[in-house]
Amino acid sequence: MTSDNRLVVCLVSLAIWILLSSLDDLFIALVAVCPRGGSRCRWPSDAEAADVRERRIAILVPLWEEQRVIGRMFERNLASIRYANYDFFAGVYPNDVATVAAVTESASRSSRVHLAMVSHGGPTSKGDCLNAIFDYVTGYEAAHGVRFDVIMTHDAEDLIAPESLRIVNWFSRDYGMVQIPVLPLPTGLAEMTHGVYCDEFAEYQQKDIPARQRLGGFLPSNGVGTGFERGALERLAATRGGRIFDPACLTEDYENGFRLHALGCRQIFVPLRLPAPMATREYFPRRLRASVRQRSRWVAGITLQGWQHHGWRAPWRQVYFFWRDRKGLVGNLLSPFANLLFILWIAGWRGFSGVPAWTARLCTITLCLSVVHFSIRSVLTARVYGWAFASGVLPRMFWGSLMNSAATVSALHQFVSARRHGNALAWRKTEHKYPACHTPGQGRLGEVLVRMRAISMADLEAALASCPPDLRLGQHLLQLRKLKEEQLYQALSAQAGLELGVPGDGDFAAEATRALPAETIRRYSVFPYRVDFGQLHLLTTEVPSPRMTEELAALCPLELRFRLVRPKEFERLCERYLG
């Protein structure tokens, strides 16, 4: 076979695969945008959601080496969740001493946080850890005479949407599984790796999941922001010896979504409501190696283990979604090669001169479909993150293809190696980061004050109308004597998810108070008081802005963790420790 013939065979094979996959994606897009015959998901009004009895919700948080983020995760979410009847259960391993200490500290500060000790050392798997937490929950129920009606799963890096528990409570009356949207936090255009996550999640949750539900497909859990009705979980546990999660599966969330659907449990994905979506927000891996590590777990669990456990034995609709979930095993490996050929074609490579006309036309058709896919992703990304961010979709598509290809190769290596040696696939945990300061979506300060009943809506509107442009609303309300300083700082704490008040004397370390120059302390009104778990704890009189956080981070190699205090308390501390 000549080199020209080999090139034609490669081009035709590649073009046919891309054509099939692209037509599949186009079909899903058309299903997602077609007129609805009737809404499957009626979003409740605020009054309706508030009038429904608050069923008891247990939030399960599996942990391994999360001492750097778990304290802040609890602080922020405990301050912002707009629901009363819930508890956190944090699963920790006895040999993860630092995380045990961090959770113990959080539990000492809030009665809603409970430490669930796994009976054996770790790490094992996320599913195994979740099973251990659930066992602790049942023991807690027996000891306290209570019962949790809904079980939710979250991770250590999650910013939980304040209204999400109320929405899960609403829908779990009729559905066995309720999935809250998950969206990566926005990052700059320069962060290509994290930007790929933003694009993919925006597309998946506005196009793929709605179409999947409309076609009657099973709903994969996202692993976080998932609420399970207790009866549905008990039905699931009865099918596998009392365990609600498969400890051997790397993607126990995907597995549970399929099994619950097979049991006849109703599932629903709560749709994104734009422009301010209610969603679980988090940072995904921002470096290539960490991203490949995470994605290889997804490929190994969803594609390889899913194929191993279920094959293609399912009703035809589910077989179709098996195909969609598994086609990346081939597509991820071929996409870098396809991108290379596209670049060579654009550059006018002479090797294409001998390609038959019909082959060129087939390649042109696949290129047109790729342009359609790019356009759809750009629009959906822009709806969530804006057109400035969406301008980087095209280069991120090329970068994402390299990430997914490397992850697929890694997953295949893991899977084949484990099979050859008779070992279980290992849980490849992702390193997590938690935002250092307030993130969008918690509501404006005035809204928080009204919700706390610290001021009336009439007082708020009058203050907004009379507030000078160079004065903050909170300070203006203090001057008008419509608000007490204590109420203002309680609202700032709730809005930003920061702890409030001066810590105990035992929390102050003399060496920590000298971590920053006195000039910096006075300039930014921050006071360092403790160092632990690689974090510098700082007291501040203001919610730290991104610029302030960046400038302080440049002066200190440690991760920053803030706590609010009132100005008079801050001055007393400075006099005491700085003289």
Buried (B, 14 or more C-beta within 10 A) or exposed (E): EEEBEEBBEEBBEBBEBBBBBBEBBBEBBEBBEEEEEEEEEEBBEEEEBEEEEBBBBBBBBBBBBBBBBBBBBBBBBBBBBBBEBBBBBBBBBEEBEBBBBBBEBBBEEBEBBBBBBBEEEBBBBBBBBBBBBBBBBEEBBEEEEEEBBBBBBBBBBBBBBBBBBBBBBBBBEEBBBBBBBBBBBBBEEEBBBBBBBBBBBBBBBBBBBBBBBBBEBBBBBBBBBBBBBBEBBEBBBEEEEEBBBBBBBBBBBBBBBBBBBBEEBBBBBBBBEEEEBBBBBBBBBBEBEBBBBBBBBBBBBBBBBBBEEBEEEBEEEBEBBBEBBBBBBEBBBBBBEBBEBBEEBEEEEEEBEEBEEEBBEBBEBBBEBBEBBEEBBBBBBBBBBEEEBBEBBEEBBBBBBBBBBBBBBBBBEBBEEBEEEEEEBBBBBBBBBBBBBBBEBBBEBBBBBBEEEBBEEEBBEBBEEEBEEEEEBBBBBBEBEBBEEEBBBBBBBBBBBBBBBBBEEEBBBEEBBEBBEEEBBEEBBBBBBBBBBEBBBBBBBBBBEEEBBEEBBEEBEBBBBBBBBBEEBBEEBBEEBEE
